[in-house]
Amino acid sequence: MGTGEIRARLGYSRQWTQRIIDRDDFPAPGYVLGGRRVWLASEVEGWIRKHRPDLAKEPGEEGE
């Protein structure tokens, strides 16, 4: 997931999303491609389940 996908998934503004992904408890990017950070969707979803359970999807739901 790129930052835009994370932003869309959380429903946050660009600035708020940046604050979230810069937090120490947010997963580290899995890759850097062309200078852009990319996260594993499973790690982002795990963070959401722990920190924003109201937005969590069940395993196997669309988007996982």
C-alpha positions as CSV (number, residue, x, y, z in Angstrom):
1,M,0.0,0.0,0.0
2,G,1.2,3.5,-0.8
3,T,0.4,6.5,1.2
4,G,-2.6,7.3,-1.0
5,E,-4.1,3.9,-0.4
6,I,-3.5,4.2,3.3
7,R,-5.1,7.6,3.3
8,A,-8.1,6.2,1.5
9,R,-8.3,3.2,3.8
10,L,-8.3,5.3,6.9
11,G,-10.4,8.2,5.5
12,Y,-7.9,10.8,6.8
13,S,-6.5,13.9,5.2
14,R,-3.0,13.8,3.6
15,Q,-1.5,15.6,6.5
16,W,-3.1,13.4,9.2
17,T,-2.1,10.3,7.3
18,Q,1.5,11.5,7.2
19,R,1.4,11.9,11.0
20,I,0.1,8.4,11.4
21,I,2.7,6.7,9.1
22,D,5.5,8.7,10.9
23,R,4.5,7.3,14.3
24,D,6.9,4.9,16.0
25,D,4.1,2.3,16.3
26,F,3.2,2.3,12.6
27,P,4.8,-0.5,10.6
28,A,8.0,0.3,8.7
29,P,7.6,0.4,4.9
30,G,8.2,-3.0,3.4
31,Y,9.8,-1.5,0.3
32,V,11.0,1.8,-1.2
33,L,10.2,1.9,-4.9
34,G,11.2,4.9,-7.0
35,G,11.7,6.9,-3.8
36,R,8.2,6.1,-2.6
37,R,7.5,4.1,0.5
38,V,5.3,1.0,0.2
39,W,3.8,-1.0,3.1
40,L,2.6,-4.5,3.2
41,A,-1.2,-4.4,3.4
42,S,-1.3,-7.1,6.0
43,E,0.9,-5.0,8.3
44,V,-1.2,-1.9,7.8
45,E,-4.4,-3.9,8.4
46,G,-2.8,-5.3,11.6
47,W,-2.0,-1.8,12.8
48,I,-5.6,-0.8,12.0
49,R,-7.0,-3.7,14.0
50,K,-4.9,-2.8,17.0
51,H,-5.2,1.0,16.9
52,R,-8.4,1.7,15.0
53,P,-10.6,-1.3,15.5
54,D,-13.7,0.6,14.4
55,L,-12.1,0.6,10.9
56,A,-10.9,-3.0,11.0
57,K,-11.9,-5.5,8.3
58,E,-12.3,-9.2,9.0
59,P,-9.6,-11.4,7.5
60,G,-10.5,-12.3,4.0
61,E,-12.7,-9.3,3.4
62,E,-12.2,-7.3,0.2
63,G,-9.0,-5.2,0.4
64,E,-7.0,-7.6,2.6
